[in-house]
Amino acid sequence: MMQFSPERDIVSKQIENRLSEIKDAILYDVTPIEGWKTVVSGQGLGVEPAPESGWTPYEIGTPWGGPDTCQWFRASVQVPS
């Protein structure tokens, strides 16, 4: 625990600097990801590799999952340079 004002000042400035760096890295111009697909790879089997086939369209907001279910989601996006 810090006991002295100079220590608090140093830590406070370090936190301010880090928060400034984080704020600069946040992208506010976002684009929704469309074209989601999903596939259930099994129940009661644990996590498995993503299947090659069986992918179906998935609309955001549609309920998914269940007890002991492994379900995969995928979509393609273009990341700006």
Backbone bond lengths (Angstrom), bond angles and torsions (degrees), N, CA, C in turn:
res aa  C-N    CA-C-N  psi(-1)  N-CA   C-N-CA  omega(-1)  CA-C   N-CA-C  phi
1 M - - - 1.449 - - 1.526 109.52 -
2 M 1.325 115.21 135.52 1.460 118.93 -178.50 1.527 110.08 -74.27
3 Q 1.318 115.50 137.80 1.451 120.93 -177.32 1.516 112.93 -110.02
4 F 1.307 117.69 -17.52 1.453 120.97 -170.52 1.519 111.16 -122.10
5 S 1.328 114.72 144.47 1.454 120.85 179.15 1.529 112.95 -56.69
6 P 1.350 119.77 -42.11 1.469 118.49 178.77 1.527 112.98 -59.24
7 E 1.317 117.55 -36.23 1.467 120.34 177.95 1.527 110.24 -65.26
8 R 1.324 116.53 -43.73 1.473 120.31 178.47 1.522 110.43 -62.05
9 D 1.318 116.77 -41.01 1.459 120.65 179.93 1.528 111.35 -62.46
10 I 1.317 116.41 -42.06 1.467 120.86 179.97 1.525 110.31 -64.55
11 V 1.336 116.13 -48.73 1.461 120.14 -179.20 1.530 110.10 -63.58
12 S 1.320 117.09 -41.30 1.458 120.92 178.67 1.524 111.05 -59.90
13 K 1.314 117.73 -43.88 1.471 121.86 179.18 1.527 110.98 -65.69
14 Q 1.338 116.55 -38.44 1.465 119.91 177.61 1.527 110.59 -63.15
15 I 1.314 116.73 -41.26 1.468 120.50 178.82 1.525 110.41 -65.44
16 E 1.333 116.66 -44.57 1.468 120.32 177.73 1.526 111.12 -58.14
17 N 1.333 116.96 -44.26 1.469 120.95 179.60 1.520 111.26 -62.15
18 R 1.320 116.62 -44.63 1.470 120.43 -179.06 1.526 110.57 -64.74
19 L 1.339 117.18 -42.92 1.462 120.12 178.60 1.523 111.36 -62.46
20 S 1.309 116.85 -37.55 1.460 120.96 177.15 1.529 110.63 -62.29
21 E 1.331 117.10 -43.08 1.464 121.24 177.90 1.526 110.85 -62.31
22 I 1.315 115.84 -42.48 1.467 120.09 -179.36 1.523 110.19 -65.20
23 K 1.337 117.19 -45.50 1.464 120.86 -179.87 1.521 111.41 -59.39
24 D 1.320 117.24 -37.59 1.463 121.09 179.10 1.527 112.39 -67.25
25 A 1.328 117.36 -22.28 1.464 121.55 -177.00 1.532 112.76 -91.32
26 I 1.317 117.59 -8.42 1.461 120.96 -177.97 1.526 109.55 -80.14
27 L 1.324 115.83 131.01 1.466 121.44 177.06 1.523 108.64 -94.56
28 Y 1.312 116.31 119.35 1.458 120.61 -178.79 1.517 112.24 -95.70
29 D 1.315 117.59 -19.08 1.454 121.88 178.20 1.526 107.35 -90.00
30 V 1.313 116.41 88.20 1.463 120.78 -174.74 1.527 110.41 -105.40
31 T 1.310 115.07 155.28 1.455 122.74 177.26 1.523 107.58 -125.77
32 P 1.327 117.89 129.73 1.461 119.41 178.36 1.530 111.14 -60.07
33 I 1.306 116.40 143.82 1.471 121.51 176.74 1.519 107.63 -86.62
34 E 1.320 115.66 125.67 1.461 121.31 179.83 1.525 109.24 -115.72
35 G 1.307 115.69 169.40 1.457 120.89 176.30 1.524 114.06 78.88
36 W 1.325 116.86 29.66 1.460 120.49 178.95 1.526 110.59 -65.84
37 K 1.323 114.93 144.35 1.467 122.04 173.32 1.525 107.20 -130.64
38 T 1.323 115.96 155.75 1.456 120.64 -178.89 1.521 110.23 -143.12
39 V 1.307 114.81 158.11 1.465 121.72 174.59 1.527 108.06 -154.10
40 V 1.313 115.36 139.57 1.465 121.07 174.43 1.515 106.53 -92.95
41 S 1.343 116.50 124.44 1.470 118.50 -176.54 1.514 112.67 -96.95
42 G 1.303 118.32 -3.31 1.455 119.17 175.59 1.510 112.53 153.08
43 Q 1.315 114.57 164.03 1.455 121.22 175.56 1.508 107.79 -123.57
44 G 1.330 114.38 136.80 1.454 119.29 177.40 1.512 114.05 74.03
45 L 1.336 117.52 11.08 1.458 120.33 -176.58 1.526 112.45 -108.13
46 G 1.342 117.07 -6.57 1.451 119.32 -175.03 1.523 109.97 80.73
47 V 1.314 115.05 -172.50 1.460 119.59 -178.57 1.528 109.60 -74.46
48 E 1.316 115.38 133.55 1.461 121.87 -179.83 1.523 108.83 -126.20
49 P 1.318 117.74 164.90 1.470 119.71 174.63 1.528 110.50 -62.77
50 A 1.319 116.16 152.93 1.466 120.32 178.33 1.518 110.20 -62.40
51 P 1.329 117.53 133.11 1.460 121.01 179.83 1.526 111.78 -68.52
52 E 1.305 116.28 156.12 1.465 122.35 177.24 1.527 111.24 -81.40
53 S 1.322 117.51 -29.54 1.471 120.38 -174.94 1.521 109.57 -131.99
54 G 1.333 115.18 173.74 1.451 121.27 177.19 1.524 114.39 92.76
55 W 1.331 117.36 5.08 1.465 121.37 -178.35 1.517 110.10 -71.23
56 T 1.340 116.52 135.04 1.457 122.18 178.43 1.525 109.25 -127.51
57 P 1.348 117.09 154.72 1.464 119.42 178.82 1.532 111.22 -59.70
58 Y 1.325 115.45 145.23 1.463 121.61 177.46 1.523 108.59 -130.35
59 E 1.315 116.45 128.69 1.458 122.15 176.87 1.526 109.07 -97.45
60 I 1.319 117.00 130.49 1.445 121.65 178.50 1.523 109.41 -55.35
61 G 1.312 116.67 134.67 1.458 122.40 -179.28 1.517 113.48 99.17
62 T 1.332 116.50 -14.37 1.463 119.88 177.44 1.522 108.90 -72.82
63 P 1.342 117.72 133.11 1.473 118.99 177.95 1.528 110.96 -58.91
64 W 1.319 115.71 147.38 1.459 120.79 -179.95 1.522 108.66 -150.11
65 G 1.332 114.83 167.57 1.459 120.66 175.49 1.511 112.66 85.73
66 G 1.300 113.96 -174.62 1.451 122.19 -179.39 1.513 108.21 167.66
67 P 1.310 116.65 175.38 1.464 119.76 -179.89 1.536 111.25 -60.40
68 D 1.311 115.26 128.53 1.471 121.70 173.82 1.526 112.25 55.20
69 T 1.325 116.49 42.50 1.463 122.13 -178.75 1.522 109.94 -113.96
70 C 1.326 116.58 136.67 1.454 121.46 173.97 1.526 107.20 -106.24
71 Q 1.333 115.69 114.94 1.461 120.77 -177.82 1.517 108.74 -126.35
72 W 1.317 116.34 134.54 1.460 122.79 -179.02 1.513 110.50 -106.32
73 F 1.329 116.37 149.36 1.456 123.25 175.39 1.517 107.53 -130.32
74 R 1.337 116.18 147.39 1.456 119.47 175.04 1.521 110.30 -152.37
75 A 1.314 114.35 154.55 1.455 122.67 176.41 1.519 107.03 -159.12
76 S 1.309 116.88 156.25 1.447 121.82 176.73 1.519 109.12 -103.38
77 V 1.307 115.89 137.64 1.468 120.82 178.70 1.530 109.23 -135.83
78 Q 1.334 114.68 157.21 1.447 120.65 173.66 1.520 107.28 -110.99
79 V 1.324 116.46 122.37 1.449 121.32 -179.41 1.530 107.96 -92.80
80 P 1.344 116.21 125.69 1.456 117.76 -179.94 1.536 111.35 -66.28
81 S 1.311 115.37 149.52 1.475 118.86 -179.26 1.511 111.10 -82.36
